[in-house]
């Protein structure tokens, strides 16, 4: 059979009737899932890099542009969700419009987005957790908080620097500490043991919450989202009292070049604002997680579109206000890692309050980021498991991923397998170096959804749509162009590894999935 076979809308409707997932999510729980996925550690980090390296005080405009780019995709997601309120997100949308091979590639890309995103968030959470412990004068051993790859790389670089014999006393002490930390790690058969234990444990904790049931997970997520939105509002309100309007002048700095290590790039001006939008796009990744929960929504055709748009608007507003407060509290040039505040770019919001003499606020922000990242991880793993569930129901991946526990109403085995893989990779791999791959998977899915919703409108214009994208051809084209532009402007490493991942996906499809497809077997019968 053709690799372009399309799953009929009637087949999706039949799947919905047979689904054993429990419909327990209302529109505000769905909105909280979107907000929970979008607001993470990024807002407390990307604001500094975006302001210094790209847009200056005009970073607020960069957030607006990035938000608009997401709106185009969000509108297309919303129309699809009103037609196909099923788990699977963009994968299901493509399967019902373009064809199986296209759906498989998108699903494979979503696996990259959610899996890589979950691993990256787990590692980020570990960093915030360790920082929080240090505030209370507690510290885990180096070998318990560092993956083997990072530890060996740091040891090699430190040893090489020490061997030169030309280091200043401060740098020599710093590098010697790295060597001592490496040498103090326990050994098994002369093999040094390293692992990121906090990252490993937080994944297991989240899996244990998700297995108990979607309603329990949603309640936990709602509480965490309430806490971290409160923290963001705290930053906005408290920071407003320390704004110096002179820091906003000029609001759009004159275009120039910034030297970073051995390279230079254009910054500020109009080009800087646009490049800033691409750089901070990662902060918006997550609103599509709402669509993966459509199979558990009480009224999915109305509530999922509402939640997608609402979560995006809420987060965009908060991001704009935070960026204005931050660049008002500190001059954007003070985020220079080679300047008088070299650490400010790593934790810009907390550092801005430190400079303002409000160190206690940094503690609140660190706690908020630590707790807030738990909900990001929860939503990402939940979304990943529902995509697996949809693909498994269609026969494209093993049936074990579509088993739903009749008591909890969750894909328990699916979650346990997925959680085990994410926990191990996050604990033993320097996965944070490949965070851009998350953005690639997301932008790829956004682009495909914009294409697919346009195709379905042309092919089946009479389908009942409780939500319709206004001016669809214009919105779809803008969504395709902007998301493709952002995708090609990601790092070369991210493009290379992501391309390799998609190639592996094609091989898996022709080697396993194509012949086991449920549509293929039904057609043969």
TINU-822536 format. One record per residue (C-alpha): x, y, z; residue number from 1; residue in one letter. Coordinates in Angstrom, 1 decimal, padded with zeros to 4 digits. Each point is the difference from the previous one (the first is absolute). Example, Ala and Ser with C-alpha at 12.3 -4.5 7.8 and 13.67 -1.06 7.14 Angstrom:
DRENFI        X        Y        Z   num   residuo
DRENFI    012.3   -004.5    007.8     1         A
DRENFI    001.4    003.4   -000.7     2         S
***
This chain:
DRENFI        X        Y        Z   num   residuo
DRENFI    000.0    000.0    000.0     1         X
DRENFI    001.0    003.6   -000.5     2         X
DRENFI    002.1    001.8    002.6     3         X
DRENFI   -002.4    002.9   -000.5     4         X
DRENFI   -003.1   -001.8    001.2     5         X
DRENFI   -002.1    002.3    002.2     6         X
DRENFI   -001.8   -001.0    003.2     7         X
DRENFI   -003.7    000.8   -000.5     8         X
DRENFI   -001.7    002.4    002.4     9         X
DRENFI   -002.5   -002.8    000.7    10         X
DRENFI    002.9   -002.1    001.3    11         X
DRENFI    001.0    002.7    002.4    12         X
DRENFI   -003.6    000.3    001.2    13         X
DRENFI   -000.1   -003.8    000.6    14         X
DRENFI    003.3    000.2    002.0    15         X
DRENFI   -001.5    002.7    002.2    16         X
DRENFI   -003.1   -002.2    000.7    17         X
DRENFI    002.3   -002.9    001.0    18         X
DRENFI    002.5    002.0    002.0    19         X
DRENFI    000.4   -001.0    003.6    20         X
DRENFI    001.7    003.3    001.0    21         X
DRENFI   -002.1    001.9    002.6    22         X
DRENFI   -001.3    003.4   -001.1    23         X
DRENFI    000.7    002.0    003.1    24         X
DRENFI    001.6    003.2   -001.3    25         X
DRENFI   -002.0    003.3   -000.2    26         X
DRENFI    001.1    003.1   -002.0    27         X
DRENFI    001.9    001.6    003.0    28         X
DRENFI    001.9   -003.3    000.8    29         X
DRENFI    000.9   -000.1   -003.7    30         X
DRENFI    001.1    003.6    000.1    31         X
DRENFI    002.1   -000.8    003.1    32         X
DRENFI    001.7   -002.8   -002.0    33         X
DRENFI    000.9    002.5   -002.7    34         X
DRENFI    001.3    002.6    002.4    35         X
DRENFI    001.8   -002.7    002.0    36         X
DRENFI    001.8   -001.1   -003.1    37         X
DRENFI    000.9    003.5   -001.2    38         X
DRENFI    001.2    001.7    003.1    39         X
DRENFI    003.1   -001.7    001.2    40         X
DRENFI    003.6    000.9    000.8    41         X
DRENFI    000.4    001.7   -003.4    42         X
DRENFI   -001.7    003.2    001.1    43         X
DRENFI    002.5    000.3    002.8    44         X
DRENFI    003.0   -000.6   -002.3    45         X
DRENFI   -000.8    000.9   -003.6    46         X
DRENFI   -000.9    003.6    000.9    47         X
DRENFI    003.7    000.8    000.8    48         X
DRENFI    001.5   -001.6   -003.1    49         X
DRENFI   -002.8    001.5   -002.2    50         X
DRENFI    000.6    003.5    001.3    51         X
DRENFI    003.8    000.1   -000.2    52         X
DRENFI    000.7   -002.1   -003.1    53         X
DRENFI   -003.0    001.1   -002.2    54         X
DRENFI   -002.5    002.7    000.7    55         X
DRENFI    000.8    002.1    003.1    56         X
DRENFI   -003.1    001.5    001.7    57         X
DRENFI   -001.9   -000.8   -003.3    58         X
DRENFI    000.0   -003.6    001.2    59         X
DRENFI   -003.7    000.6    000.8    60         X
DRENFI   -000.6    000.4   -003.7    61         X
DRENFI    001.9   -003.3   -000.7    62         X
DRENFI   -002.4   -001.7    002.4    63         X
DRENFI   -002.9    001.5   -001.9    64         X
DRENFI    001.4   -001.3   -003.3    65         X
DRENFI    000.6   -003.5    001.4    66         X
DRENFI   -003.4    000.0    001.5    67         X
DRENFI   -001.6    001.0   -003.4    68         X
DRENFI    002.0   -002.8   -001.7    69         X
DRENFI   -001.5   -002.4    002.5    70         X
DRENFI   -003.5    001.4   -000.5    71         X
DRENFI   -000.1   -001.0   -003.7    72         X
DRENFI    000.8   -003.6    001.0    73         X
DRENFI   -002.3    000.2    003.0    74         X
DRENFI   -003.0    001.0   -002.1    75         X
DRENFI    000.7   -002.9   -002.4    76         X
DRENFI    000.3   -002.4    003.0    77         X
DRENFI   -003.3    001.3    001.3    78         X
DRENFI   -001.9   -000.7   -003.2    79         X
DRENFI    001.3   -003.5   -000.1    80         X
DRENFI   -000.8   -000.6    003.6    81         X
DRENFI   -003.6    001.0   -000.7    82         X
DRENFI   -000.2   -002.6   -002.7    83         X
DRENFI    002.2   -002.8    001.4    84         X
DRENFI   -000.2    000.2    003.8    85         X
DRENFI    002.3   -003.0    000.5    86         X
DRENFI    003.4   -000.7    001.6    87         X
DRENFI    002.9    000.2   -002.5    88         X
DRENFI    000.1    003.7   -000.7    89         X
DRENFI    001.6    000.9   -003.3    90         X
DRENFI    000.7   -003.6   -000.8    91         X
DRENFI   -003.8   -000.8    000.0    92         X
DRENFI   -000.7    003.2   -002.0    93         X
DRENFI    002.4   -001.0   -002.7    94         X
DRENFI   -001.3   -003.6   -000.1    95         X
DRENFI   -003.5    001.3   -000.7    96         X
DRENFI    001.0    002.4   -002.8    97         X
DRENFI    003.3   -000.6   -001.7    98         X
DRENFI    000.8   -003.7    000.4    99         X
DRENFI    001.7   -002.6    002.1   100         X
DRENFI    003.7    000.6   -000.9   101         X
DRENFI   -000.5    003.7    000.8   102         X
DRENFI   -001.7   -000.8    003.3   103         X
DRENFI    002.8   -002.4    000.9   104         X
DRENFI    002.7    002.6   -000.6   105         X
DRENFI   -001.9    002.6    002.0   106         X
DRENFI   -000.6   -002.5    002.8   107         X
DRENFI    003.7   -000.9   -000.1   108         X
DRENFI    000.9    003.7    000.2   109         X
DRENFI   -002.4    000.4    003.0   110         X
DRENFI    001.8   -002.9    001.8   111         X
DRENFI    003.2    002.1   -000.5   112         X
DRENFI   -001.7    003.1    001.3   113         X
DRENFI   -001.6   -001.5    003.1   114         X
DRENFI    002.7   -002.5    000.9   115         X
DRENFI    002.9    002.5   -000.5   116         X
DRENFI   -002.0    002.7    001.8   117         X
DRENFI   -000.7   -002.3    003.0   118         X
DRENFI    003.6   -000.9    000.3   119         X
DRENFI    001.2    003.6   -000.3   120         X
DRENFI   -002.6    001.1    002.6   121         X
DRENFI    001.1   -002.7    002.4   122         X
DRENFI    003.6    001.1   -000.3   123         X
DRENFI   -001.0    003.7    000.5   124         X
DRENFI   -002.1   -001.0    003.0   125         X
DRENFI    003.1   -001.7    001.5   126         X
DRENFI    002.0    003.3   -000.4   127         X
DRENFI   -002.7    002.1    001.7   128         X
DRENFI   -000.4   -002.6    002.8   129         X
DRENFI    003.8    000.0    000.7   130         X
DRENFI    000.0    003.8    000.0   131         X
DRENFI   -002.9   -000.1    002.5   132         X
DRENFI    001.9   -002.4    002.2   133         X
DRENFI    003.1    002.3    000.0   134         X
DRENFI   -002.2    002.9    001.2   135         X
DRENFI   -000.7   -002.1    003.1   136         X
DRENFI    003.7   -000.9    000.3   137         X
DRENFI   -000.5   -003.6   -001.3   138         X
DRENFI    001.8   -001.6   -002.9   139         X
DRENFI   -000.1   -003.4   -001.7   140         X
DRENFI    003.3   -001.6   -001.0   141         X
DRENFI    001.2    001.0   -003.5   142         X
DRENFI   -000.3   -003.6   -001.2   143         X
DRENFI   -003.7   -000.1    000.9   144         X
DRENFI   -000.9    003.1   -002.0   145         X
DRENFI    002.0   -000.4   -003.2   146         X
DRENFI   -000.3   -002.4   -002.9   147         X
DRENFI    003.1   -002.0   -001.1   148         X
DRENFI    000.4    001.9   -003.3   149         X
DRENFI    000.0    003.4    001.6   150         X
DRENFI    002.3   -001.1    002.8   151         X
DRENFI    002.6   -001.6   -002.3   152         X
DRENFI    000.0    003.1   -002.3   153         X
DRENFI    000.4    002.4    002.9   154         X
DRENFI    002.8   -002.1    001.5   155         X
DRENFI    001.9   -000.1   -003.4   156         X
DRENFI   -000.3    003.7   -000.5   157         X
DRENFI    001.0    000.8    003.5   158         X
DRENFI    003.0   -002.3   -000.1   159         X
DRENFI    001.2    001.6   -003.3   160         X
DRENFI   -000.3    003.5    001.4   161         X
DRENFI    001.9   -000.9    003.2   162         X
DRENFI    002.8   -001.6   -002.1   163         X
DRENFI    000.6    003.3   -001.8   164         X
DRENFI    001.4    001.5    003.3   165         X
DRENFI   -001.2    003.5   -001.1   166         X
DRENFI   -003.2    000.3    002.1   167         X
DRENFI   -000.8    002.7    002.4   168         X
DRENFI   -000.5   -001.0    003.6   169         X
DRENFI   -003.8    000.3   -000.2   170         X
DRENFI   -000.2   -002.1   -003.2   171         X
DRENFI    002.4   -002.6    001.4   172         X
DRENFI   -002.1   -000.4    003.1   173         X
DRENFI   -003.2   -000.4   -002.1   174         X
DRENFI    001.6   -002.6   -002.4   175         X
DRENFI    001.6   -001.9    002.9   176         X
DRENFI   -003.4   -000.3    001.7   177         X
DRENFI   -001.4   -001.7   -003.2   178         X
DRENFI    002.9   -002.4    000.0   179         X
DRENFI   -000.5   -000.8    003.7   180         X
DRENFI   -003.8   -000.5   -000.5   181         X
DRENFI    000.8   -002.4   -002.8   182         X
DRENFI    002.6   -002.0    002.0   183         X
DRENFI   -002.3   -000.2    003.1   184         X
DRENFI   -002.7   -001.9   -001.9   185         X
DRENFI   -000.5   -003.6    001.0   186         X
DRENFI    001.3   -002.8   -002.3   187         X
DRENFI   -001.1   -003.4   -001.1   188         X
DRENFI    002.8   -002.0   -001.7   189         X
DRENFI    002.0    003.2   -000.5   190         X
DRENFI   -003.0    001.6   -001.7   191         X
DRENFI   -001.1    003.4    001.5   192         X
DRENFI   -003.7    000.1    000.9   193         X
DRENFI   -002.0    003.2   -001.0   194         X
DRENFI   -003.7    000.5   -000.3   195         X
DRENFI   -002.5    002.9    000.2   196         X
DRENFI   -001.9   -001.5    002.9   197         X
DRENFI   -002.5    002.9    000.5   198         X
DRENFI   -001.0   -000.1   -003.7   199         X
DRENFI   -000.5   -003.8    000.2   200         X
DRENFI   -002.1    000.2    003.2   201         X
DRENFI   -002.3    002.9   -001.2   202         X
DRENFI   -001.0   -002.0   -003.1   203         X
DRENFI   -000.9   -003.0    002.2   204         X
DRENFI   -002.0    002.3    002.3   205         X
DRENFI   -001.9    001.5   -002.9   206         X
DRENFI   -000.8   -003.4   -001.5   207         X
DRENFI   -001.4   -001.2    003.3   208         X
DRENFI   -002.3    003.0    000.0   209         X
DRENFI   -001.1   -000.5   -003.6   210         X
DRENFI   -000.7   -003.7    000.6   211         X
DRENFI   -002.5    000.8    002.7   212         X
DRENFI   -002.4    001.6   -002.5   213         X
DRENFI   -000.4    003.0   -002.2   214         X
DRENFI   -002.4    001.7    002.4   215         X
DRENFI    002.6   -000.3    002.9   216         X
DRENFI    002.8    001.2   -002.3   217         X
DRENFI   -002.2    002.9   -001.2   218         X
DRENFI   -000.7    001.1    003.6   219         X
DRENFI    003.8   -000.1    000.8   220         X
DRENFI    000.7    002.0   -003.2   221         X
DRENFI   -002.7    002.5    000.8   222         X
DRENFI    001.6    000.7    003.4   223         X
DRENFI    003.6    000.3   -001.4   224         X
DRENFI   -001.2    002.3   -002.8   225         X
DRENFI   -001.8    002.2    002.5   226         X
DRENFI    003.3    000.2    002.0   227         X
DRENFI    002.2    000.9   -002.9   228         X
DRENFI   -002.4    002.5   -001.6   229         X
DRENFI   -000.1    001.6    003.4   230         X
DRENFI    003.8    000.1    000.0   231         X
DRENFI    000.1    001.6   -003.4   232         X
DRENFI   -002.6    002.6    001.1   233         X
DRENFI    002.2    000.6    003.0   234         X
DRENFI    003.0    000.7   -002.2   235         X
DRENFI   -002.1    002.4   -002.1   236         X
DRENFI   -001.6    001.9    002.9   237         X
DRENFI    003.0    000.1    002.4   238         X
DRENFI    002.5    000.7   -002.8   239         X
DRENFI   -002.1    003.0   -001.2   240         X
DRENFI    001.0    001.9    003.1   241         X
DRENFI    003.7   -000.3   -001.0   242         X
DRENFI   -000.3    001.1   -003.7   243         X
DRENFI    002.2    002.8   -001.2   244         X
DRENFI   -001.5    001.3   -003.2   245         X
DRENFI    003.4    001.1   -001.2   246         X
DRENFI    000.8   -003.7   -000.6   247         X
DRENFI   -002.6    000.0   -002.7   248         X
DRENFI    001.7    002.7   -002.0   249         X
DRENFI    000.6   -000.6   -002.8   250         X
DRENFI   -002.8   -002.6   -000.1   251         X
DRENFI    001.3   -001.4   -003.3   252         X
DRENFI    003.8    000.3    000.2   253         X
DRENFI    001.9    000.9   -003.2   254         X
DRENFI    000.9   -003.1   -002.0   255         X
DRENFI    003.5   -001.3    000.7   256         X
DRENFI    002.1   -003.2    000.2   257         X
DRENFI    000.7   -002.0    003.2   258         X
DRENFI    003.2   -002.1    000.2   259         X
DRENFI   -000.6   -003.4    001.7   260         X
DRENFI    003.1   -002.2    000.4   261         X
DRENFI    001.3   -000.4   -003.6   262         X
DRENFI   -003.1    001.2   -001.8   263         X
DRENFI   -002.1    003.2   -000.5   264         X
DRENFI   -003.7    000.5   -000.7   265         X
DRENFI   -002.3    002.9   -000.7   266         X
DRENFI   -001.9    001.4    003.0   267         X
DRENFI   -002.6    002.7    000.8   268         X
DRENFI   -001.9    002.0   -002.5   269         X
DRENFI   -002.7   -001.8   -002.1   270         X
DRENFI    002.2   -003.0   -000.7   271         X
DRENFI    000.8   -000.4    003.7   272         X
DRENFI   -003.7    000.0    000.9   273         X
DRENFI   -000.8   -002.7   -002.6   274         X
DRENFI    003.0   -002.2    001.0   275         X
DRENFI   -001.1    000.5    003.6   276         X
DRENFI   -003.4   -001.4   -000.9   277         X
DRENFI    001.7   -003.1   -001.4   278         X
DRENFI    002.3   -000.3    003.1   279         X
DRENFI   -002.8    000.1    002.5   280         X
DRENFI   -002.4   -002.1   -001.9   281         X
DRENFI    000.8   -003.0    002.3   282         X
DRENFI   -001.8    001.9    002.8   283         X
DRENFI   -003.3   -000.5   -001.9   284         X
DRENFI    000.4   -003.8   -000.7   285         X
DRENFI   -002.8   -001.9    001.7   286         X
DRENFI   -003.4    001.4   -000.9   287         X
DRENFI   -000.5   -002.9   -002.5   288         X
DRENFI    000.1   -002.3    003.1   289         X
DRENFI   -003.7    001.0    000.5   290         X
DRENFI   -001.0   -001.7   -003.2   291         X
DRENFI    001.6   -003.3    001.2   292         X
DRENFI   -002.6   -000.1    002.8   293         X
DRENFI   -003.0    000.3   -002.2   294         X
DRENFI   -000.9   -003.6    000.6   295         X
DRENFI   -000.5    000.8    003.7   296         X
DRENFI   -001.8    003.3   -000.4   297         X
DRENFI   -003.6    000.2    001.1   298         X
DRENFI   -001.1    002.2   -002.9   299         X
DRENFI    003.0   -000.2   -002.3   300         X
DRENFI   -001.4    001.7   -003.1   301         X
DRENFI   -000.5    003.3    001.9   302         X
DRENFI    002.3   -000.2    002.9   303         X
DRENFI    003.3   -001.0   -001.8   304         X
DRENFI   -000.1    002.9   -002.4   305         X
DRENFI   -000.8    002.3    002.9   306         X
DRENFI    002.9   -001.3    002.1   307         X
DRENFI    002.5    000.2   -002.8   308         X
DRENFI   -000.7    003.6   -000.7   309         X
DRENFI   -000.5    001.0    003.6   310         X
DRENFI    003.2   -001.5    001.3   311         X
DRENFI    002.0    001.6   -002.9   312         X
DRENFI   -001.5    003.5    000.7   313         X
DRENFI    000.5   -000.3    003.8   314         X
DRENFI    003.7   -001.0   -000.4   315         X
DRENFI    000.8    002.5   -002.7   316         X
DRENFI   -001.4    002.8    002.2   317         X
DRENFI    002.1   -001.2    003.0   318         X
DRENFI    003.1   -000.3   -002.1   319         X
DRENFI   -000.3    003.5   -001.4   320         X
DRENFI   -000.4    001.5    003.5   321         X
DRENFI    002.9   -001.9    001.4   322         X
DRENFI    002.3    001.1   -002.8   323         X
DRENFI   -001.0    003.6    000.5   324         X
DRENFI    000.6   -000.2    003.8   325         X
DRENFI    003.3   -001.7   -000.4   326         X
DRENFI    001.4    002.4   -002.5   327         X
DRENFI   -001.3    002.9    002.1   328         X
DRENFI    001.7   -001.4    003.2   329         X
DRENFI    003.4   -000.6   -001.7   330         X
DRENFI    001.5    001.6   -003.1   331         X
DRENFI    000.1   -002.7   -002.8   332         X
DRENFI    003.8    000.5   -000.4   333         X
DRENFI    000.5   -001.1    003.6   334         X
DRENFI   -000.9   -003.6   -001.0   335         X
DRENFI    003.4   -000.2   -001.8   336         X
DRENFI    001.7   -003.2    001.3   337         X
DRENFI    003.3    001.8   -000.3   338         X
DRENFI   -001.1    003.1    001.8   339         X
DRENFI   -000.3    001.1    003.6   340         X
DRENFI   -002.8   -002.5    000.7   341         X
DRENFI    001.2   -003.2   -001.8   342         X
DRENFI   -002.5   -002.3    001.7   343         X
DRENFI   -003.1    002.2   -000.7   344         X
DRENFI   -000.7   -001.7   -003.4   345         X
DRENFI   -000.4   -003.4    001.7   346         X
DRENFI   -002.8    001.0    002.4   347         X
DRENFI   -001.0    003.5   -001.2   348         X
DRENFI   -003.2    000.5    001.9   349         X
DRENFI    001.4   -001.1    003.4   350         X
DRENFI    003.2    002.0   -000.7   351         X
DRENFI   -002.0    003.2   -000.7   352         X
DRENFI   -001.6   -000.2    003.4   353         X
DRENFI    003.4   -000.7    001.6   354         X
DRENFI    001.4    003.2   -001.5   355         X
DRENFI   -003.1    001.8    001.2   356         X
DRENFI    000.9   -001.2    003.5   357         X
DRENFI   -002.9   -002.4    000.2   358         X
DRENFI    001.8   -003.3    000.3   359         X
DRENFI   -003.0   -001.6    001.7   360         X
DRENFI   -001.8    000.2   -003.3   361         X
DRENFI    002.6   -002.2   -001.6   362         X
DRENFI   -001.0   -002.7    002.4   363         X
DRENFI   -003.6    000.2   -001.0   364         X
DRENFI    000.9   -000.1   -003.7   365         X
DRENFI    002.3   -003.0    000.4   366         X
DRENFI   -002.8   -001.9    001.9   367         X
DRENFI   -002.5    001.0   -002.6   368         X
DRENFI    002.2   -001.2   -002.9   369         X
DRENFI    000.7   -003.3    001.9   370         X
DRENFI   -003.6   -000.7    000.7   371         X
DRENFI   -001.2    001.4   -003.4   372         X
DRENFI    002.2   -002.3   -002.0   373         X
DRENFI   -001.8   -003.0    001.5   374         X
DRENFI   -003.2    000.9   -001.8   375         X
DRENFI    001.9    000.5   -003.3   376         X
DRENFI    001.4   -003.5    000.4   377         X
DRENFI   -003.3   -001.4    000.9   378         X
DRENFI   -001.8    001.5   -003.0   379         X
DRENFI    002.7   -001.1   -002.4   380         X
DRENFI    000.1   -003.6    001.1   381         X
DRENFI   -003.8   -000.1    000.1   382         X
DRENFI   -000.1    001.4   -003.6   383         X
DRENFI    002.6   -002.5   -001.2   384         X
DRENFI   -001.9   -003.0    001.4   385         X
DRENFI   -003.2    001.1   -001.8   386         X
DRENFI    001.8    000.3   -003.3   387         X
DRENFI    001.4   -003.5    000.5   388         X
DRENFI   -003.6   -001.1    000.9   389         X
DRENFI   -001.4    001.4   -003.3   390         X
DRENFI    002.8   -001.5   -002.1   391         X
DRENFI   -000.3   -003.4    001.7   392         X
DRENFI   -003.8   -000.1   -000.6   393         X
DRENFI    000.8    000.4   -003.7   394         X
DRENFI    002.4   -002.8    000.1   395         X
DRENFI    003.1    002.1   -000.9   396         X
DRENFI    001.8   -000.8    003.3   397         X
DRENFI   -000.3   -003.1    002.3   398         X
DRENFI   -003.5   -000.6    001.6   399         X
DRENFI    001.5    000.2    003.5   400         X
DRENFI   -000.1    003.8   -000.2   401         X
DRENFI   -003.9    000.0   -000.4   402         X
DRENFI   -000.8   -002.0    003.1   403         X
DRENFI   -002.1    002.1    002.3   404         X
DRENFI   -000.4   -000.9    003.7   405         X
DRENFI   -003.7   -000.5    000.6   406         X
DRENFI    000.2    001.4    003.6   407         X
DRENFI    002.1    003.2   -000.5   408         X
DRENFI   -001.0    000.5   -003.6   409         X
DRENFI    003.7    000.7   -001.0   410         X
DRENFI    002.4   -001.8   -002.4   411         X
DRENFI    001.9   -001.3    003.0   412         X
DRENFI    002.5   -002.3   -001.8   413         X
DRENFI    000.6    002.7   -002.6   414         X
DRENFI    000.9    002.5    002.7   415         X
DRENFI    002.3   -002.4    001.9   416         X
DRENFI    002.0   -000.9   -003.2   417         X
DRENFI    000.1    003.7   -001.0   418         X
DRENFI    001.0    001.2    003.4   419         X
DRENFI    002.7   -002.6    000.4   420         X
DRENFI    001.6    001.0   -003.3   421         X
DRENFI   -000.2    003.8    000.8   422         X
DRENFI    001.4   -000.5    003.5   423         X
DRENFI    003.0   -002.1   -001.1   424         X
DRENFI    000.9    002.3   -002.9   425         X
DRENFI   -000.4    003.2    002.2   426         X
DRENFI    002.2   -001.5    002.7   427         X
DRENFI    002.8   -001.3   -002.2   428         X
DRENFI    000.1    002.2   -003.1   429         X
DRENFI    001.0    003.7   -000.5   430         X
DRENFI   -003.4    000.4   -001.7   431         X
DRENFI   -000.1    003.8    000.8   432         X
DRENFI    002.4    000.6   -002.9   433         X
DRENFI   -002.7   -001.1   -002.4   434         X
DRENFI   -002.9    002.1    001.3   435         X
DRENFI   -000.4    001.7   -003.5   436         X
DRENFI   -001.3   -003.4   -001.2   437         X
DRENFI   -003.1    000.6    002.0   438         X
DRENFI   -000.6    003.2   -001.9   439         X
DRENFI    000.6   -001.8   -003.3   440         X
DRENFI   -002.7   -002.7    000.8   441         X
DRENFI   -002.4    002.7    001.0   442         X
DRENFI    000.5    002.3   -003.0   443         X
DRENFI   -000.2   -003.0   -002.3   444         X
DRENFI   -003.4   -001.0    001.5   445         X
DRENFI   -001.3    003.6   -000.1   446         X
DRENFI    000.9    000.3   -003.7   447         X
DRENFI   -001.7   -003.3   -000.9   448         X
DRENFI   -003.2    000.9    001.9   449         X
DRENFI   -000.2    003.3   -001.9   450         X
DRENFI    000.3   -002.0   -003.3   451         X
DRENFI   -002.4   -002.8    001.1   452         X
DRENFI   -002.9    002.3    001.2   453         X
DRENFI    000.1    001.8   -003.4   454         X
DRENFI   -000.1   -003.3   -001.9   455         X
DRENFI   -003.0   -001.3    002.1   456         X
DRENFI   -001.9    003.3   -000.5   457         X
DRENFI    000.4   -000.5   -003.8   458         X
DRENFI   -000.7   -003.7   -000.1   459         X
DRENFI   -002.9   -000.1    002.5   460         X
DRENFI   -001.4    003.5    000.3   461         X
DRENFI   -003.4   -001.3    001.3   462         X
DRENFI    001.4   -001.6    003.2   463         X
DRENFI   -001.5    001.3    003.2   464         X
DRENFI    002.5    002.4    001.6   465         X
DRENFI   -000.9    001.6    003.3   466         X
DRENFI    003.0    002.2   -000.5   467         X
DRENFI    001.3    001.3   -003.3   468         X
DRENFI    003.2    001.8   -000.7   469         X
DRENFI   -000.8    003.5   -001.4   470         X
DRENFI    001.6    000.9   -003.3   471         X
DRENFI    001.4   -003.5   -000.2   472         X
DRENFI    002.3    000.3   -003.1   473         X
DRENFI    001.7    003.1    001.5   474         X
DRENFI    000.3   -001.5    003.5   475         X
DRENFI    001.3   -003.3   -001.3   476         X
DRENFI    002.6    001.5   -002.4   477         X
DRENFI    001.3    002.4    002.7   478         X
DRENFI    000.2   -002.9    002.5   479         X
DRENFI    001.9   -002.2   -002.5   480         X
DRENFI    002.4    002.8   -001.0   481         X
DRENFI    000.8    001.2    003.6   482         X
DRENFI    000.4   -003.4    001.5   483         X
DRENFI    002.2   -001.2   -002.9   484         X
DRENFI    002.1    003.1    000.3   485         X
DRENFI    000.5   -000.6    003.7   486         X
DRENFI    000.8   -003.7   -000.6   487         X
DRENFI    002.8    000.8   -002.5   488         X
DRENFI    001.5    002.5    002.4   489         X
DRENFI    000.6   -002.6    002.7   490         X
DRENFI    003.5   -001.2    000.7   491         X
DRENFI    001.7   -002.2   -002.6   492         X
DRENFI    000.4   -002.8    002.6   493         X
DRENFI   -003.8    000.1    000.7   494         X
DRENFI   -000.8   -000.2   -003.7   495         X
DRENFI    002.5   -002.8   -000.5   496         X
DRENFI   -001.1   -002.2    002.9   497         X
DRENFI   -003.7    000.7   -000.7   498         X
DRENFI    000.4   -000.9   -003.7   499         X
DRENFI    001.7   -003.3    001.0   500         X
DRENFI   -002.9   -000.7    002.4   501         X
DRENFI   -002.5    000.5   -002.8   502         X
DRENFI    002.0   -002.3   -002.3   503         X
DRENFI    000.0   -002.7    002.7   504         X
DRENFI   -003.8    000.5    000.2   505         X
DRENFI   -000.4   -000.6   -003.7   506         X
DRENFI    002.0   -003.2    000.3   507         X
DRENFI   -002.1   -001.2    002.9   508         X
DRENFI   -003.2    000.7   -001.9   509         X
DRENFI    000.9   -002.1   -003.0   510         X
DRENFI    001.7   -002.6    002.1   511         X
DRENFI   -002.8   -000.4    002.6   512         X
DRENFI   -003.0    002.3    000.0   513         X
DRENFI   -001.2   -000.1   -003.6   514         X
DRENFI   -000.8   -003.7    000.0   515         X
DRENFI   -001.5    000.1    003.5   516         X
DRENFI   -002.2    003.0   -000.6   517         X
DRENFI   -003.7   -000.6    001.0   518         X
DRENFI   -001.1    001.7   -003.2   519         X
DRENFI    002.2   -002.3   -002.1   520         X
DRENFI   -001.4   -003.1    001.7   521         X
DRENFI   -003.6    001.2   -000.3   522         X
DRENFI    000.4    000.7   -003.7   523         X
DRENFI    001.6   -003.5   -000.6   524         X
DRENFI   -003.0   -001.6    001.7   525         X
***
